[in-house]
Amino acid sequence: MKIRTVFLLCAFFLTLATSSRSQDNICESGYMPFKKGLSYEMTNYDQKGKLLTSQMSKIAGIDALDNGFTAVVETETFDKKGKSVTKGSFNMTCRDG
């Protein structure tokens, strides 16, 4: 379950990065706004529409760089009963645009 969750999260952010490249300034006008405190939820369902897992993510901080910034993203994944199954954080960096 943890491997699948990590894979889905990586796939989401890879899609985010590749789909946003066509915009003029993805750091400021990309698919996902980079603002401290912003939170979002991703929910996964089975083929019958029943809840499998949900994941809450929050931008915990923004660190400025000379040519962009790094956002610290905290995530927590919950099972279908709402019990926390994984917690973690990662950095997303936007440079030159």
VENDA-V387264 format. One record per residue. N is the residue number from 1. RES is the residue in one letter. PHI is phi in radians with two decimals (999 if undefined). D_CENTER is the distance of its C-alpha to the mean C-alpha in whole Angstrom. Layout:
# VENDA-V387264
n->N res->RES phi->PHI d_center->D_CENTER
n->N res->RES phi->PHI d_center->D_CENTER
This chain:
# VENDA-V387264
n->1 res->M phi->999 d_center->18
n->2 res->K phi->-1.12 d_center->16
n->3 res->I phi->-1.12 d_center->16
n->4 res->R phi->-1.11 d_center->15
n->5 res->T phi->-1.10 d_center->12
n->6 res->V phi->-1.10 d_center->11
n->7 res->F phi->-1.07 d_center->12
n->8 res->L phi->-1.10 d_center->10
n->9 res->L phi->-1.13 d_center->7
n->10 res->C phi->-1.09 d_center->8
n->11 res->A phi->-1.09 d_center->10
n->12 res->F phi->-1.06 d_center->7
n->13 res->F phi->-1.29 d_center->6
n->14 res->L phi->-1.16 d_center->10
n->15 res->T phi->-1.08 d_center->11
n->16 res->L phi->-1.01 d_center->9
n->17 res->A phi->-1.15 d_center->11
n->18 res->T phi->-1.33 d_center->14
n->19 res->S phi->-1.33 d_center->14
n->20 res->S phi->-1.56 d_center->14
n->21 res->R phi->-1.08 d_center->17
n->22 res->S phi->-1.35 d_center->19
n->23 res->Q phi->-1.41 d_center->19
n->24 res->D phi->-1.10 d_center->21
n->25 res->N phi->-2.41 d_center->19
n->26 res->I phi->-1.20 d_center->15
n->27 res->C phi->-1.14 d_center->15
n->28 res->E phi->-1.90 d_center->16
n->29 res->S phi->-2.27 d_center->16
n->30 res->G phi->-1.30 d_center->13
n->31 res->Y phi->-1.00 d_center->11
n->32 res->M phi->-1.99 d_center->9
n->33 res->P phi->-1.14 d_center->11
n->34 res->F phi->-1.81 d_center->11
n->35 res->K phi->-2.33 d_center->13
n->36 res->K phi->-1.00 d_center->13
n->37 res->G phi->1.63 d_center->13
n->38 res->L phi->-1.11 d_center->11
n->39 res->S phi->-2.29 d_center->9
n->40 res->Y phi->-2.64 d_center->8
n->41 res->E phi->-2.23 d_center->9
n->42 res->M phi->-2.04 d_center->9
n->43 res->T phi->-2.15 d_center->12
n->44 res->N phi->-1.95 d_center->14
n->45 res->Y phi->-2.14 d_center->18
n->46 res->D phi->-1.45 d_center->21
n->47 res->Q phi->-1.13 d_center->23
n->48 res->K phi->-1.62 d_center->25
n->49 res->G phi->1.51 d_center->23
n->50 res->K phi->-1.53 d_center->22
n->51 res->L phi->-1.07 d_center->19
n->52 res->L phi->-1.82 d_center->18
n->53 res->T phi->-2.58 d_center->15
n->54 res->S phi->-2.41 d_center->12
n->55 res->Q phi->-2.36 d_center->9
n->56 res->M phi->-1.79 d_center->9
n->57 res->S phi->-2.24 d_center->6
n->58 res->K phi->-2.49 d_center->8
n->59 res->I phi->-1.42 d_center->9
n->60 res->A phi->-1.48 d_center->12
n->61 res->G phi->-2.97 d_center->13
n->62 res->I phi->-2.25 d_center->14
n->63 res->D phi->-2.00 d_center->17
n->64 res->A phi->-1.28 d_center->19
n->65 res->L phi->-2.09 d_center->20
n->66 res->D phi->-1.04 d_center->23
n->67 res->N phi->-2.12 d_center->22
n->68 res->G phi->2.80 d_center->18
n->69 res->F phi->-2.82 d_center->16
n->70 res->T phi->-2.12 d_center->13
n->71 res->A phi->-1.82 d_center->10
n->72 res->V phi->-1.64 d_center->10
n->73 res->V phi->-1.95 d_center->7
n->74 res->E phi->-1.75 d_center->8
n->75 res->T phi->-2.27 d_center->8
n->76 res->E phi->-2.51 d_center->11
n->77 res->T phi->-1.89 d_center->12
n->78 res->F phi->-2.12 d_center->15
n->79 res->D phi->-1.41 d_center->18
n->80 res->K phi->-1.15 d_center->20
n->81 res->K phi->-1.68 d_center->22
n->82 res->G phi->1.53 d_center->19
n->83 res->K phi->-1.46 d_center->20
n->84 res->S phi->-1.16 d_center->17
n->85 res->V phi->-2.00 d_center->17
n->86 res->T phi->-2.59 d_center->14
n->87 res->K phi->-2.49 d_center->13
n->88 res->G phi->-3.07 d_center->11
n->89 res->S phi->-2.57 d_center->10
n->90 res->F phi->-2.66 d_center->9
n->91 res->N phi->-1.86 d_center->10
n->92 res->M phi->-2.06 d_center->9
n->93 res->T phi->-2.00 d_center->12
n->94 res->C phi->-2.09 d_center->14
n->95 res->R phi->-2.24 d_center->17
n->96 res->D phi->0.93 d_center->20
n->97 res->G phi->2.35 d_center->19
